[in-house]
Amino acid sequence: MLSRVVVAIALFATPMAPAAMQARAPNFTATPKTVTGLPGSAVKVDFAYEPSATAAYQPAATDIAVTSCEFSLDDDPKSTVGCTDQAGDMTWTMVMPKTLTAGKYKVHWIIQYSLYQKPVKDPDRGNFTFEVVEPRFRTAVEPAAAHPGQPVDVRFTSDPADVTITGCDVQGIKCGQDDRGWFARFPAPDATTVVPWHVDYHGGPGTDNTAPGRVGITVEPWPAPEFQVRLAGPDRVGPGTPVPVQFASLTKGVDVTACFVTYRGERIDCTGTDLATVMVRGDAEPGPVELPWKLTFESSRQGDKGDVRTGSVGFTVVIEPPDFSVTVQPPAARPGDPVTLTFTSLIPGVEIVDCIAFFPHATGNTCRRSPQRRVVRTRVPADLPSGATLLRWGVESADTGGRKGADDDVIPYLILPPLPKTGSTTRATTPSASTSTSTGTSTSTGTNQVATLAGPDPEFVAETRPESAPPGARVTVVVSPLDPDVRILGCAVTFAGGSDRACRHSGGRWSAQATVPTGAPGGETLPLDWRVTFVNTAGTRTDANGTTDYPVRGSTPAAPAFEVVADPAAAAGGKEVTVSHNSADTTVAITGCQVGFTENTLTSCLRSPSGWTAQVEVPPKMPAGPSPLHWTIAYARSGGPGGTAQGLSSFRVLPVEDDRDWWDTAWGLLWRTALGGVLLVGLLAFRVIRKPILDRLRPATVASGEPPRNTGPESTEKVSVVSVPAPEGMSVRVDRPDAPPARDIRLHVRRPRLVPHVPEDLP
């Protein structure tokens, strides 16, 4: 042990020869922590001492220290940069310049070191390869194709993933950040283009940098705007009906600024709700009608401009035949009792011009007009026998185009037996029809308030308000022509025996007020005369007059009138109809009602926002023809007593349609054909076997073919065939004896069965 210490001291104390020093010169290897990195990356390099193979001994690690370090790239002395970290360490940091571009570089290093705490004069050198990589940033454009002005998002992701984005912008618009990462939102340009972007990133100490790039934005033009031009109501309308046409834009950002339609050469502009309303003229012919339209629009979409669009929309003019509903009160009456019929037009635009109602063998009564309805008040003839009869009615109508129409029908009506006479009675008579004349014109009105002038002269309507009034009350009479081209110059009205009351022209109408005579009996009617001076369509000035019977109201309130209308007004058995009930008097309110086809099967009404209605089924076995509805209404009167009213409403039962399918029809044809074939075969077979049977039944004949001789006594009777005339007595039944001349009368003739008479004395 002592000898080893002495040798060691001797070695350190003895100076070394140069050859020995060179043999002991250390060699260093440089090992970087990573051989790739971003520009500006700090690379840790470990230096390790490796003695040469000729060295006689291995110094301890603590005997060697690197005192300085510097490096350069690709043998470029100008790029020499000093290493960091402290002297004496074996690990040094080399910071790559931020200006480096992507690629591989030779890193040349030079270190100064000390051995046994003494600096070594000659530095050690070496190199290693380092690859500089630039981060890549992927962009995603959402949506992939945008319209001008639409918001576009450009999203950024980094590669490699350990590179962190710290900020970005697209053509100067700063990015934002959400749970999906960094993105920039900006409006799409007017056309497809490429826009610049910048991304700030961090990949480790000293690598903070900004990467530029460009991204393409695909822009598609805006699609052509879409519009909806449609009818805002039914496409089948009648004359005088409004047809609204609705304009609407179906494209967001596009608004209709102006629009109009053209009807028969007239421009009809839209209102503020983009709605153009066309009024179908009264003289419109039935058939399809095209309405050309044009609209102007503006667009708030970027890069989009306004323009105009044209097109057409169609509807069909349908002229429905007039149809009417008649309500009868009461449902049954005695001879001499009054009966009220209320007429309602079921077709919009069709107005009742005149109407009449009458019992058999009576002249009947015509319409009176009020602001609400048409009413006929008639009486049961005093000599009409009790039992079932027919109450006939007829209506003359005109639509908005002046087209005339007419309809008539019957209502089965029950006449009650007259009450027994108990003392003196006053018989009520039905007002007879009166005739008023004017120069060249005559009118027959009765209780009619509408005077119809003969020939080509215009027709006038006299309307009373109120419908009835007590003695001393004032009645307003409005006189107006049915033809709008007729111009009234003046008019006057008066009750019979009174003085004329001249009309005044106000608000586009001619009206006058007449006072009911104070002595007029309540419950009766008074003649109300009117006269009018006018200029017709030919420009000729002429006069017309007429008379209507006005009912005088008594102390007892008159029974209220109701309108009971079935929809539809005709249906086959088994079908369901809706029956609506309405009061014609504003002071009378319905509180309940029942309706049905017989008095024993009534259906209760339900109250709805549109009034009192009931769903009634037509009895399946009810025969076709007129069959009125029976109804009962409970009502309350404002300022007076309520009560209950009963009546009838017109309805027609239609024949049941044959709803068999094709198989039933084919089967019926097949079995009828088969039956005919069987009968034909039987007839042919009978003809074949008839002769043998007849020969068997005949007497035997001689072989020569002579006719057989009668062996008995010869008969003196001769037999001849004569025609048998029909018997005189026939049963003939007339279905509708009181039908008007225009109606067909059906005769059911029942002939007795003809029985030939054979004399008993024939052998």
Secondary structure, DSSP 4 states (H G I P E B T S, - for coil): -HHHHHHHHHHHHSPPPHHHHHHT-EEEEEEES-SEE-TT-EEEEEEEEEE-TT-SS---GGGEEEEEEEEEETTEEEEEEE-BS-TT-SEEEEEPPTTPPSEEEEEEEEEEEEETTEE-SS-EEEEEEEEE---EEEEEEESSEE-TT-EEEEEEEEESTTSEEEEEEETTEEPEEETTEEEEEEE--SS-EEEEEEEEEE-STT--EEEEEEEEEEE-PPPPP-EEEEESS-SEE-TT-EEEEEEEE-STTEEEEEEEEEETTEEEE--TTSEEEEE--TTPPSEEEEEEEEEEEEE-STT---EEEEEEEEEEE--PPP-EEEEEESSEE-TT-EEEEEEEE-STT-EEEEEEEE-TTS--EE-EE-SS-EEEEEE--TTPPSEEEEEEEEEEEE-TT--EEEEEEEEEEEEPPPPPP-S------PPPP-EEEETTEEEE-TT-SEEPPSTTSPPEEEEEESS-B-TT-EEEEEEEESSTT-EEEEEEEEETTS--EE-EEETTEEEEEEEPPTTPPTTSEEEEEEEEEEE-TTS-EEEEEEEEEEEBP-SSPPPPPEEEEEESSEEETT-EEEEEEEESSTTEEEEEEEEESSTTS-EE-EEETTEEEEEEEPPTTPPSEE-PEEEEEEEEETTEEEEEEEEEE--EEEPPP----HHHHHHHHHHHHHHHHHHHHHHHHHHHHHHHHHHHHSPP--TT-PPPPP-SPPP---------PPPS--EEEES-TT--TTSPPPEEEEPPPP-----TT--
